[in-house]
Amino acid sequence: MADSNKIYVTEEGLKKLQDEYENLVHVVREEVKAELKEARSLGDLSENADYDAARDKQAQVESRIADLEAMLKNYEIISNKGGSKTVHIGSTVKLQFLDTKEEGEYTIVGSTEADPLAGRISNETPLAHAILDKKAGQKVDVNVKKPYQVLIVSVK
């Protein structure tokens, strides 16, 4: 099962995180420093809205940089090379929702890459938790406020 301290990303997702980090550190951080310098030059800092805005932006940028550094120190690449008969992070699964008979195809990804509208669900969701380590053909209960069942139609 998944290690809760790890950040699970695809190679593509890792590249996006690395690019965002590089941009924040080498471009945005320098822009914020210039904005702070400009705001300081305007005089009284106690009533300087530009200075306050620049400080807020600096705090947001530094927070995101710290988050990215933590992610980049503790990630695990996920991939789906196929061949596995059980659902794992990186699997693409076809599910049938037994209450509505609707079907959908979903890829299990780490939380940083989740995009439910594009069929990419986080490994941390109740649905993913319910189907991880299960096989095609199994009916699975999803324990949420209003429980439901899904049938795992296929695993890729």
C-alpha positions in Angstrom: 0.0 0.0 0.0 1.0 3.6 -0.4 3.5 5.3 2.0 1.7 8.4 3.3 5.0 10.4 3.5 5.8 9.9 -0.2 4.6 12.2 -3.0 3.7 10.0 -6.0 4.2 11.6 -9.4 4.6 10.5 -13.0 7.8 11.5 -14.8 5.8 14.2 -16.5 4.4 15.5 -13.2 7.9 15.5 -11.7 9.2 17.6 -14.6 6.3 20.1 -14.0 7.2 20.4 -10.3 10.9 20.9 -11.1 10.1 23.5 -13.7 7.8 25.4 -11.3 10.4 25.3 -8.6 13.1 26.6 -10.9 10.8 29.4 -12.1 9.9 30.4 -8.6 13.5 30.4 -7.3 15.2 32.1 -10.3 12.5 34.3 -11.8 9.6 35.0 -9.5 11.7 35.4 -6.3 13.9 38.0 -8.1 10.8 39.9 -9.4 9.4 40.0 -5.8 12.7 41.3 -4.5 12.6 44.1 -7.1 9.0 44.9 -6.2 10.0 45.1 -2.5 12.9 47.4 -3.3 10.7 49.6 -5.4 8.0 49.8 -2.6 10.6 50.6 0.0 11.8 53.5 -2.1 8.3 55.1 -1.9 8.8 56.1 1.7 6.8 55.4 4.9 6.4 51.6 5.1 3.7 51.8 7.8 1.1 53.1 5.3 2.5 51.7 2.0 0.1 49.4 0.3 2.6 48.4 -2.4 5.0 47.3 0.3 2.3 45.3 2.1 1.3 43.6 -1.2 4.9 42.8 -2.1 5.5 41.3 1.3 2.3 39.1 1.0 3.4 38.0 -2.5 6.9 37.2 -1.1 5.3 35.1 1.7 3.2 33.1 -0.8 6.2 32.5 -3.1 8.5 31.4 -0.3 5.7 29.1 1.0 5.3 27.5 -2.4 9.0 27.1 -2.8 9.2 25.3 0.6 6.3 23.0 -0.4 8.0 22.2 -3.7 11.3 21.5 -1.9 9.6 19.1 0.4 7.9 17.3 -2.5 11.1 17.1 -4.5 13.0 15.5 -1.6 10.4 12.9 -1.0 8.9 11.7 -4.3 8.4 8.4 -5.9 8.0 8.0 -9.7 4.9 6.1 -10.6 4.3 4.4 -13.9 2.1 1.8 -15.4 4.1 -0.6 -17.5 1.1 -2.9 -17.7 1.0 -6.5 -16.9 -0.3 -6.1 -13.3 -3.6 -7.7 -12.6 -4.2 -5.6 -9.4 -5.0 -1.9 -9.1 -2.0 0.2 -8.0 -0.9 3.8 -8.2 -0.4 4.3 -11.9 -3.1 1.9 -13.0 -5.8 2.9 -15.4 -9.1 1.2 -14.4 -12.5 0.9 -16.0 -15.2 1.0 -13.3 -18.9 0.4 -13.4 -20.9 2.2 -10.7 -23.4 -0.4 -9.7 -26.1 2.0 -8.5 -26.3 3.9 -11.8 -24.7 1.3 -14.2 -22.5 4.1 -15.5 -18.9 3.3 -16.5 -15.8 5.4 -16.3 -12.1 5.1 -16.9 -9.7 6.5 -14.3 -6.0 6.6 -13.7 -4.8 6.5 -10.1 -2.2 9.2 -9.6 -0.6 11.1 -6.7 -2.5 14.0 -5.2 -0.3 16.6 -6.9 -1.4 15.4 -10.4 -5.1 14.7 -9.6 -7.6 16.1 -12.2 -10.9 14.4 -11.7 -12.4 16.0 -14.8 -9.7 14.5 -16.9 -10.1 11.0 -15.2 -7.0 11.3 -13.0 -8.0 10.6 -9.4 -5.7 10.9 -6.4 -4.5 7.8 -4.6 -5.8 9.5 -1.4 -9.5 9.5 -2.5 -12.0 7.1 -0.9 -12.6 5.5 -4.3 -8.9 4.9 -4.9 -8.4 3.6 -1.4 -11.3 1.1 -2.0 -10.0 -0.3 -5.3 -6.2 -0.3 -4.6 -4.8 -3.9 -4.5 -8.1 -5.3 -6.0 -8.5 -7.2 -9.3 -10.7 -6.9 -12.4 -14.0 -8.6 -11.8 -14.2 -7.6 -8.1 -17.1 -5.7 -6.6 -15.8 -3.1 -4.1 -17.6 -1.1 -1.4 -16.6 2.6 -1.3 -17.1 3.8 2.3 -18.2 7.4 2.2 -21.1 9.3 3.7 -23.4 7.7 1.2 -21.7 4.3 0.5 -21.8 2.8 -3.0 -20.4 -0.2 -4.9 -18.2 -0.3 -8.0 -17.3 -3.2 -10.2 -13.7 -3.2 -11.5 -14.2 -4.0 -15.2 -10.6 -3.9 -16.2 -7.1 -2.9 -15.0 -4.4 -1.6 -17.3 
